[in-house]
Amino acid sequence: MTVLKIATRKSPLALWQTEYVAAQLKAAHPGVEIELVPLSTRGDEVLDRSLAAIGGKGLFLKELELAMERGEANLAVHSLKDVPMELEPGFTLAAVLPREDESDALVSNVAADLESLPTGAIVGTSSLRRQAQLRALRPDLEIRDLRGNVNTRLAKLDAGEYDAIILAAAGLKRLGFDARIRTRLQAPHWLPAPAQGAIAIECFAADAESLRLCRALNDAATWTRVSAERAMNRALHGSCHVPVSALATLHGDRLHLQGAVGDVVTGRLVRAEAEMLLTDDHSPEDLGRFVANQLLEGGAAELLGAALLD
């Protein structure tokens, strides 16, 4: 019997996602036995500083990759939005599962939507992307850092530390907190993080058996969409240090991509979008790079340079 050991973070959402992947693997391959390897990452442990200040979202992956290198795990499950544009040598993405709701969600006990928040209301988020879009839409709001898992963030909101918080809708839905969503923040006025809502499986590029087993779970439409979004982000050298957002939609063979780069201080947003017919000569990555160039030509280079200098 084949045994697959899956490395995962210990947060409730990470465990939910890993258990979901395990169930899908068992359904696709009835003879496979699954073992979870829960681990604590530096990104989970250091909550008093922003991710940008302590090294970026890659901190959520490092311990999981080390576990694979030590032979303690064959695979790792991630929220794809947390996966760096370039993986460590030897690792690859084996599959991306069907995407959940990719939007951000406003959660509040005092207002039904962003427009209804009172002047000076305190909104919690540590995401530079969310901060920049908040500044653009509601420059009067007070934005405060908020880190921790979903349950911790909701508890801080309910304790009155914030008037509203912004979380990924997918995480709320996966943990059964759908009812906490007051409104979904959606395109074109609000864009999510590249690949938000998608779950990815990482393994060794040379592990042919794990690749074979995982690829049965890959969702082609999601892979196409997130490939365009991540290619755009890669071309912009995007990370948690810079406020980059993207959303690709697929209609048949036509792929549409919207992207934005923001400034957390001024709320300035540079936007671009384009559509491409997917053919053997035109890939999702081509569209991502094209939109990135449009953003750079439209003024994003200045914003990105300033963000990296900060």
Solvent accessible surface area in square Angstrom, and as a share of the most:
residue,aa,sasa,rsa
1,M,175,0.78
2,T,51,0.30
3,V,64,0.37
4,L,4,0.02
5,K,73,0.31
6,I,0,0.00
7,A,0,0.00
8,T,0,0.00
9,R,44,0.16
10,K,114,0.48
11,S,18,0.12
12,P,55,0.35
13,L,37,0.18
14,A,10,0.07
15,L,50,0.25
16,W,88,0.31
17,Q,5,0.02
18,T,0,0.00
19,E,96,0.43
20,Y,74,0.28
21,V,0,0.00
22,A,8,0.07
23,A,53,0.41
24,Q,66,0.30
25,L,0,0.00
26,K,96,0.41
27,A,79,0.61
28,A,47,0.36
29,H,31,0.14
30,P,121,0.76
31,G,47,0.45
32,V,12,0.07
33,E,77,0.34
34,I,19,0.10
35,E,80,0.36
36,L,59,0.29
37,V,30,0.17
38,P,63,0.40
39,L,35,0.17
40,S,47,0.30
41,T,0,0.00
42,R,99,0.36
43,G,1,0.01
44,D,38,0.20
45,E,111,0.50
46,V,20,0.12
47,L,82,0.41
48,D,121,0.62
49,R,119,0.43
50,S,32,0.20
51,L,27,0.14
52,A,26,0.20
53,A,70,0.54
54,I,17,0.09
55,G,53,0.51
56,G,6,0.06
57,K,53,0.22
58,G,27,0.26
59,L,31,0.16
60,F,19,0.08
61,L,5,0.03
62,K,86,0.36
63,E,52,0.23
64,L,0,0.00
65,E,7,0.03
66,L,63,0.32
67,A,0,0.00
68,M,3,0.01
69,E,103,0.46
70,R,139,0.51
71,G,60,0.58
72,E,71,0.32
73,A,6,0.04
74,N,49,0.25
75,L,0,0.00
76,A,0,0.00
77,V,7,0.04
78,H,9,0.04
79,S,20,0.13
80,L,0,0.00
81,K,54,0.23
82,D,12,0.06
83,V,2,0.01
84,P,47,0.30
85,M,30,0.14
86,E,123,0.55
87,L,41,0.20
88,E,84,0.37
89,P,123,0.78
90,G,47,0.45
91,F,16,0.07
92,T,37,0.22
93,L,30,0.15
94,A,3,0.03
95,A,0,0.00
96,V,1,0.01
97,L,3,0.01
98,P,75,0.47
99,R,31,0.11
100,E,60,0.27
101,D,15,0.08
102,E,38,0.17
103,S,5,0.03
104,D,0,0.00
105,A,0,0.00
106,L,0,0.00
107,V,1,0.00
108,S,4,0.03
109,N,86,0.44
110,V,90,0.52
111,A,5,0.04
112,A,51,0.39
113,D,43,0.23
114,L,5,0.03
115,E,136,0.61
116,S,64,0.41
117,L,5,0.03
118,P,73,0.46
119,T,116,0.68
120,G,37,0.36
121,A,4,0.03
122,I,36,0.18
123,V,0,0.00
124,G,0,0.00
125,T,0,0.00
126,S,21,0.14
127,S,31,0.20
128,L,47,0.23
129,R,17,0.06
130,R,16,0.06
131,Q,23,0.10
132,A,1,0.01
133,Q,3,0.01
134,L,0,0.00
135,R,66,0.24
136,A,42,0.32
137,L,77,0.39
138,R,34,0.12
139,P,99,0.62
140,D,56,0.29
141,L,6,0.03
142,E,74,0.33
143,I,27,0.14
144,R,108,0.39
145,D,89,0.46
146,L,3,0.02
147,R,20,0.07
148,G,12,0.11
149,N,57,0.29
150,V,18,0.11
151,N,66,0.34
152,T,49,0.28
153,R,48,0.18
154,L,8,0.04
155,A,60,0.46
156,K,69,0.29
157,L,3,0.02
158,D,80,0.42
159,A,75,0.58
160,G,60,0.58
161,E,85,0.38
162,Y,24,0.09
163,D,40,0.21
164,A,0,0.00
165,I,0,0.00
166,I,0,0.00
167,L,6,0.03
168,A,18,0.14
169,A,0,0.00
170,A,2,0.02
171,G,4,0.04
172,L,0,0.00
173,K,65,0.27
174,R,26,0.09
175,L,41,0.20
176,G,59,0.57
177,F,55,0.23
178,D,74,0.38
179,A,100,0.78
180,R,61,0.22
181,I,31,0.16
182,R,105,0.38
183,T,36,0.21
184,R,94,0.34
185,L,17,0.08
186,Q,88,0.39
187,A,35,0.27
188,P,81,0.51
189,H,128,0.57
190,W,4,0.01
191,L,1,0.01
192,P,4,0.02
193,A,8,0.06
194,P,13,0.08
195,A,0,0.00
196,Q,0,0.00
197,G,7,0.07
198,A,1,0.01
199,I,3,0.01
200,A,0,0.00
201,I,0,0.00
202,E,0,0.00
203,C,0,0.00
204,F,63,0.26
205,A,53,0.41
206,A,99,0.77
207,D,37,0.19
208,A,75,0.58
209,E,77,0.35
210,S,3,0.02
211,L,15,0.08
212,R,139,0.51
213,L,4,0.02
214,C,0,0.00
215,R,142,0.52
216,A,64,0.50
217,L,19,0.10
218,N,53,0.27
219,D,39,0.20
220,A,77,0.59
221,A,49,0.38
222,T,5,0.03
223,W,92,0.32
224,T,23,0.14
225,R,40,0.15
226,V,4,0.02
227,S,15,0.10
228,A,0,0.00
229,E,0,0.00
230,R,16,0.06
231,A,2,0.02
232,M,0,0.00
233,N,11,0.06
234,R,86,0.32
235,A,37,0.28
236,L,5,0.03
237,H,145,0.65
238,G,8,0.08
239,S,53,0.34
240,C,24,0.15
241,H,70,0.31
242,V,5,0.03
243,P,8,0.05
244,V,8,0.04
245,S,2,0.01
246,A,0,0.00
247,L,11,0.06
248,A,0,0.00
249,T,40,0.24
250,L,50,0.25
251,H,128,0.57
252,G,67,0.64
253,D,92,0.48
254,R,107,0.39
255,L,0,0.00
256,H,38,0.17
257,L,0,0.00
258,Q,26,0.12
259,G,1,0.01
260,A,2,0.01
261,V,1,0.00
262,G,2,0.02
263,D,31,0.16
264,V,42,0.24
265,V,115,0.66
266,T,97,0.56
267,G,7,0.07
268,R,98,0.36
269,L,41,0.20
270,V,11,0.06
271,R,107,0.39
272,A,18,0.14
273,E,105,0.47
274,A,18,0.14
275,E,84,0.38
276,M,31,0.14
277,L,86,0.43
278,L,40,0.20
279,T,66,0.38
280,D,154,0.80
281,D,117,0.61
282,H,86,0.38
283,S,38,0.24
284,P,24,0.15
285,E,57,0.25
286,D,45,0.23
287,L,1,0.01
288,G,0,0.00
289,R,112,0.41
290,F,100,0.42
291,V,0,0.00
292,A,0,0.00
293,N,77,0.39
294,Q,72,0.32
295,L,0,0.00
296,L,61,0.30
297,E,143,0.64
298,G,47,0.45
299,G,18,0.17
300,A,0,0.00
301,A,57,0.44
302,E,119,0.53
303,L,11,0.05
304,L,11,0.06
305,G,32,0.30
306,A,48,0.37
307,A,23,0.18
308,L,104,0.52
309,L,161,0.80
310,D,153,0.79
